[in-house]
Amino acid sequence: MNIIPLAARSLLFAPGDSPRKLEKAGLSAADLVIIDLEDAVAESAKPDARKAVASHLKATHRRQPHWVRINPLDTPHALPDLAAIVPTRPDGIVLPKATRADAERLNHYLTALEAAAGLPIGAIPVFVLATETAAGVFDVGNYAGCPRLAALSWGAEDSATA
């Protein structure tokens, strides 16, 4: 597995429950589009958002990479998020509120889902939002050699509320 580090000057977040906003984001000049299934989507809208994101990823000629921010792994939404979007081969997964152990677990989930979808194993890289929880702040030095890791980022807003 040879993951290239993520390099992007501008990131545009688009809510996964708005096909219109997804389309507009894909037409933008942003270096990276992050489709959000987490904070930008109400609890009741998450199932429909997954379908909208999968449709968007299947139907859209991507001008720039489209990564998907799933829900945290300790929620009941993470696995349905992954099951819906991995077959559409997103350019990457953004993992929120994570620790190194979460990133390792996500690697296992992605490996199984890639195999089930007939995708190359290890093709989908991961961008970890590593400091959105207190535990994550103390874990940030432990990501060396983490499989699929293309980027780490600071999550100041969620960290402050944690």
Salt bridges, closest charged atoms under 4 A:
ASP31 OD2 - ARG9 NE 3.08
ASP36 OD2 - ARG69 NH2 2.65
GLU38 OE1 - ARG69 NH1 3.36
GLU38 OE2 - LYS97 NZ 2.48
ASP39 OD2 - ARG69 NH2 3.98
ASP39 OD1 - LYS97 NZ 3.91
GLU43 OE2 - HIS77 NE2 2.63
ASP81 OD1 - ARG50 NE 2.64
ASP91 OD2 - ARG62 NH1 3.20
ASP102 OD1 - ARG105 NH2 3.48
GLU104 OE2 - ARG100 NH2 2.59
GLU114 OE1 - ARG148 NH2 2.71
ASP158 OD2 - LYS97 NZ 3.45
